[in-house]
Amino acid sequence: MIVPSYINLHRSGELAHSVEQIYELQSPCRLCPRACGVMRPRGERGACGGGDCAKIFRCSPHFGEEPPITGSGGSGTIFFSGCTLNCDYCQNYTFSQGGAGREVACEELAQMFLTLAGQGCHNINLVTPTHFIPQILSALTLAVERGFDLPLVYNTSGYESLGTLRLLEGCVDVYLADMRYGSSSASARYSGAHDYPEINREAIREMWRQTGPLVTNAAGVALRGLIVRHLVLPQDMAGTREVARFLREEISPDLAVSLMSQYIPCHKAVGDPILGRRITEEEYGEAREIFAAYGFTNGWIQEWSGEGGDSAFLGARMEGNIHCG
Ligand code: SF4
């Protein structure tokens, strides 16, 4: 049985120290690579839209994540409002960019952790958490004091600053991180972040250093590790070959990879000459071949579901997850 390492950090007082340090990073705010420099405790807001309180759109058990995250009891998912990346094609744009959601105090956020645990969820899945890390760690502290001990899943676009990630060491059990682009021209065009590939690679290296390969319990539920998601985009705007090459050469063939076919034009991508359509079966087949050619055997591949199909993880074509009794 692996106990989340934040439990020991809490006992030693290091968790409280991390919370203090991470609050310093939001005034002036440099929590993410945008480094806006706004004073959030004074009510100023930067590119993510985040203020001094966490803002939440939805909190519920979720059954659509990768199998070791979902398990049989579901993933205790908390969708945060706002985002540090702001992609043109974001399927969650109503709350990631549109402001939908409700501000909550850390006490209430801690209660959400406990409620989801009480509902039988296997983990707390923090979706787009970067701009609210201080509030999340405060809530974690409160929840741990009341017996909370589920793995924390950090579900991110992968646009993360190294300094912030280092303060998360020992607090996060599972990183569920995107690699969205292989080229800066595509990331600049569709997410307003020319530096995404470079920043993202450095972040993935750090996440791997902290957690290493995916470790699950006997039931196949994730306890610790890194899972990298790659969403295939039309006309290879995601740079699939570059992403696979980086992961193979600079991370590990043991890495758990989640290849995703679910792209649907949303938000500003509707009508876009390149991103205004779903991917074709041929495009997805090519992406699968690339990952296979680089020797990845660990992870999941969504079935290509065609026009209007669903986006569940229908297939588990890569096998060999690491189990610990
Ligand atoms: S977290 Fe938000 S306010 Fe802070 S640097 Fe990033 S985008 Fe700016």
Boltz pocket constraint, residues with backbone or C-beta under 6 A from the ligand:
constraints:
  - pocket:
      binder: B
      contacts: [[A, 25], [A, 29], [A, 30], [A, 31], [A, 32], [A, 33], [A, 34], [A, 35], [A, 36], [A, 37], [A, 38], [A, 45], [A, 46], [A, 47], [A, 48], [A, 49], [A, 50], [A, 83], [A, 84], [A, 130], [A, 131]]
      max_distance: 6.0
